[in-house]
Structures are given as structure tokens and as C-alpha cells.
Amino acid sequence: MTRPSRLTALCFAGLTLAGCAPSADDPAPPDLGHVHALAFDDAGELFVASHHGVYAIDAAERTAELVGDVEFDAMGMAGAGEDILASGHPGDLTDDVFVPPDIGLVRHTPERGWESVALAGQTDFHGLATSDATPDVVAGLPADRDALAVSEDGGTTWTDRATVEARDLAVDHVDPAIVVVTTEDGPLVSRDAGRTFAPVEDAPLLVVVAADPTREGGVVGVAADSTIWRGSAVMPGTFERLGASQGPAVAVAVHPVRGGLAVAVADDRGVVVSDDDGNTWDLVLPAS
């Protein structure tokens, strides 16, 4: 069930989400094309990486604001404190930051806007993940090869670790050596910073995942059958069902709220958020 009225509760819980106290005068939502990734920053603001750029979902203005006022095909994305890391392809604008054909890793800061970090013109990361435990650690899934790439200096230099064909990834918020990736055969977990992987015991067939900061090796993921699960990749038998997406989910993100978790999912409805274990959902950005 989708209930926009519940957004008010989410806003008071500390999440900055569009749609709080919605009205008929609210502006039309932007044309995202399609969504590639979701991420929360430290303050609980939700960001959407789309075919037409990265958007911040703002509760006070009840709008989706284009971050940095730059349209580009944002593929991978991750929060890094107050900053946003992203990758993908340039739009109409091509410069020293958005270099074709692949922009490498770019960073947006409130003070300086978008800046190139590394690999400009060379790499497109289809997945990016960071850890609150060690801000300098960034993991990525490069589109041009089956590998987990890891940076330990904020994304400036990169090293390929394990060879793995993965759809999505998450880095643990307590121990950044714990990395989870999703594959067509099920999720895999590494406990040595992506050098080796093993199957996650008793895990459902997850497609997209996000790190759950409330437990060791914690992940929230959406399975191929649209079921949403929460559990630990390092503790067998811990996965529990958290409702379901509507149709296939293309991205998931989580953020602590009221002693629990807010879960954001991009699916056939658009971008939706739940703060009650997936029983009810608030539509914060409708599908284009």
C-alpha cells in the first residue's frame, strides 16, 4: 500500500524526503528517464541517480532538485558524509569533470559542486559503495570488466581485487573488510576487503543490496521475486522478510530512523520509502 500521508512522520524522524504535507500546488516531478541508484547521506537526505542526473529529494521545498545543476547519466552512486560520489556518462555538458565516454569517479561537495576524482574518460562504475567506518574506502563495479575494484584513498587510486560478475554491492558500515556482492547465483560475501568471496549461507537470491548499519555484516536487499529481505551476510539463518517491491527493484538504500531503519526502493511505482519494515510505503518520487 502507498500512503503519502506517512511522509510527515518520516520527516519528523529526521529524513529529508519530498512530499511531506503534499499539496496540489507542488511542482511536477522531474523526468528521470530511469533510476540507477539510491543513497542516503549522513543527514538522512535521499539522493536518486538517474539517466538525467543526480537529484536530492528535499522535504522543506517538496521538490527533487538537480544536484550541481548538471544533467548526466548517473550510474553508480554512494554517499560519503555530506558528499556524493557518482560515475556514469556525460550528458550535453562535457568538460574536465564530465569527460566522455566514461566520467570515472566524480564527487559533489556543497562547497565546490562536482569535481573529478579519478579515471576521467576511462571508467564507468555501475555500482559504488562506501563505509561509515572508513571514509577513504570506496568499492566499485567497473562496467568494462568482471572485477571488484577498491580504493583506499577516497577514490584517487584503484586496485582490482577479486574477479566477480556482480550486479550490486555493499560495504559494511562497521567493518569495511566485509563486502557483499550480488550475482546470478546468489549473494557472495568477502571478509578480506574483496580479495576472496564465498556464498552467503541461507541467503535469498538478492539482486540489489544496501548495508544495514545496525548489525555486523548487515544487508537489506531485494530478491528476484521482489521480496525485500534483511539479515546478516556473516551470520547464517538471520534473513527475515520485509515486505515486497512492486515489480523488479533497480535500487535500494537504508538509513537509521527511530531506532530502526528507513528503506528506500526504486521500483515500478518510482521511489518509495518505508519506516515500518516494508508493511506500508510512501511514494516520494513517482516513476517518469
Secondary structure, 3 states (H helix, E strand, C coil): CECHHHHHHHHHCCCECCCCCCCCCCCCCCCCCCEEEEEECCCCEEEEEECCEEEEEECCCCEEEEHHHCCEEEEEEEEECCEEEEEEEECCCCCCCCCCCCCCEEEEECCCEEEEEECCCCCCEEEEEECCCCCCCEEEEECCCCCCEEECCCCCCCEECCCCCCCEEEECCCCCCCEEEECCCCCEEECCCCCCCEECCCCCCEEEEEECCCCCCEEEEEECCCEEEEEECCCCCCCEEEEECCCCCCEEEEEEECCEEEEEEEECCEEEEECCCCCCEEEEEECC
